Amino acid sequence: MANCIPEIHCVKAPIDEECVEFCLERILRTATPEEKRLILGYTDGTTNAVFRAYQSRSIYSFGDLARWLSPDQVQEILGRFRSISQFQLDYFRLDRNARENIINSIRNLGLDMNREEDSLPA
């Protein structure tokens, strides 16, 4: 991971396997909980666990973060990130205002389909 440069290795999908954890941690560190759910597609439980870990722990790498997550959460995060699209990567390069506008549009249009309670049978 020492050879991974964000401006080079974290901007084009698919991300080289040797930089996946490096790029993933950089994005997770700055993504809001809503972005983790709506843009990256993580479940509420995983999103909340990642948020709590960053709020209460010193995290400098994906390995540091993974220590505070369940094995299933780590697999969910890695699995989705390994198949990240160029659209998703481009989203995280936008300025904060543009990102907020996109999140508000998704929410206002009712396109938030990743919420766990939405996927439960009636």
C-alpha positions as CSV (number, residue, x, y, z in Angstrom):
1,M,0.0,0.0,0.0
2,A,3.0,2.3,0.4
3,N,3.1,2.7,-3.4
4,C,-0.5,3.8,-3.7
5,I,-1.1,7.4,-4.7
6,P,-4.7,8.7,-4.3
7,E,-4.6,11.0,-7.3
8,I,-3.4,8.1,-9.5
9,H,-4.5,4.8,-8.0
10,C,-7.9,5.8,-6.5
11,V,-9.6,7.6,-9.5
12,K,-10.1,4.9,-12.2
13,A,-12.2,1.8,-11.9
14,P,-11.4,-1.0,-11.5
15,I,-8.9,-0.1,-8.7
16,D,-5.7,-2.2,-8.7
17,E,-6.0,-5.0,-6.1
18,E,-2.9,-3.8,-4.2
19,C,-4.5,-0.4,-3.7
20,V,-8.1,-1.5,-2.9
21,E,-7.8,-1.2,0.9
22,F,-5.8,2.0,0.7
23,C,-8.4,3.7,-1.6
24,L,-11.3,2.3,0.3
25,E,-10.1,3.7,3.6
26,R,-9.6,7.1,2.1
27,I,-13.1,7.2,0.7
28,L,-14.7,5.8,3.9
29,R,-12.9,8.3,6.0
30,T,-14.5,11.3,4.2
31,A,-17.9,9.8,3.1
32,T,-20.9,10.7,5.2
33,P,-23.1,7.9,6.5
34,E,-25.7,8.7,3.8
35,E,-23.0,8.5,1.1
36,K,-21.9,5.2,2.5
37,R,-25.4,3.9,2.1
38,L,-26.7,5.7,-1.0
39,I,-23.5,5.9,-3.2
40,L,-21.5,2.9,-2.0
41,G,-24.6,0.7,-1.2
42,Y,-23.6,-0.4,2.3
43,T,-26.3,-1.6,4.7
44,D,-27.4,0.6,7.7
45,G,-25.7,-1.8,10.1
46,T,-22.3,-1.6,8.3
47,T,-22.6,2.1,7.7
48,N,-23.3,2.7,11.4
49,A,-20.4,0.5,12.5
50,V,-18.0,2.3,10.3
51,F,-19.3,5.7,11.5
52,R,-18.9,4.7,15.2
53,A,-15.4,3.3,14.5
54,Y,-14.2,6.5,13.0
55,Q,-15.8,8.6,15.7
56,S,-14.3,6.7,18.6
57,R,-11.0,5.2,17.4
58,S,-7.7,6.2,15.9
59,I,-7.9,4.7,12.4
60,Y,-5.0,5.1,10.0
61,S,-5.6,2.2,7.6
62,F,-8.2,-0.3,6.5
63,G,-6.7,-2.8,8.8
64,D,-7.3,-0.5,11.8
65,L,-10.9,0.0,10.7
66,A,-11.5,-3.8,10.1
67,R,-10.5,-4.5,13.7
68,W,-13.7,-2.7,14.9
69,L,-16.1,-4.4,12.4
70,S,-17.5,-7.9,12.2
71,P,-16.1,-10.3,9.5
72,D,-19.4,-10.0,7.6
73,Q,-19.1,-6.2,7.6
74,V,-15.6,-6.3,6.3
75,Q,-16.6,-8.7,3.5
76,E,-19.6,-6.4,2.6
77,I,-17.3,-3.4,2.4
78,L,-14.6,-5.1,0.4
79,G,-17.0,-6.9,-1.9
80,R,-18.9,-3.8,-2.9
81,F,-15.7,-1.7,-3.2
82,R,-14.0,-4.2,-5.4
83,S,-16.8,-3.7,-7.9
84,I,-17.0,0.1,-7.6
85,S,-18.0,1.9,-10.7
86,Q,-16.4,4.8,-12.4
87,F,-19.6,6.9,-11.6
88,Q,-19.1,6.1,-7.9
89,L,-15.4,7.1,-7.9
90,D,-16.2,10.3,-9.9
91,Y,-18.8,11.2,-7.3
92,F,-16.2,11.3,-4.5
93,R,-14.1,13.7,-6.6
94,L,-16.9,16.3,-6.6
95,D,-16.9,19.2,-4.2
96,R,-19.1,19.0,-1.1
97,N,-21.9,21.1,-2.5
98,A,-22.3,19.0,-5.6
99,R,-22.2,15.8,-3.5
100,E,-24.9,17.2,-1.2
101,N,-27.1,18.1,-4.2
102,I,-26.9,14.6,-5.5
103,I,-27.7,13.0,-2.1
104,N,-30.7,15.4,-1.7
105,S,-31.9,14.4,-5.2
106,I,-31.6,10.7,-4.5
107,R,-33.5,11.2,-1.2
108,N,-36.2,13.5,-2.7
109,L,-36.8,11.1,-5.6
110,G,-37.2,8.1,-3.3
111,L,-34.3,6.3,-4.8
112,D,-32.9,5.2,-1.5
113,M,-33.4,1.4,-2.1
114,N,-30.5,0.2,0.0
115,R,-32.1,0.7,3.4
116,E,-32.4,-2.5,5.3
117,E,-36.0,-1.9,6.4
118,D,-37.0,-1.3,2.7
119,S,-35.8,-4.8,1.8
120,L,-37.6,-6.6,4.6
121,P,-40.7,-8.6,3.6
122,A,-44.0,-7.1,4.6
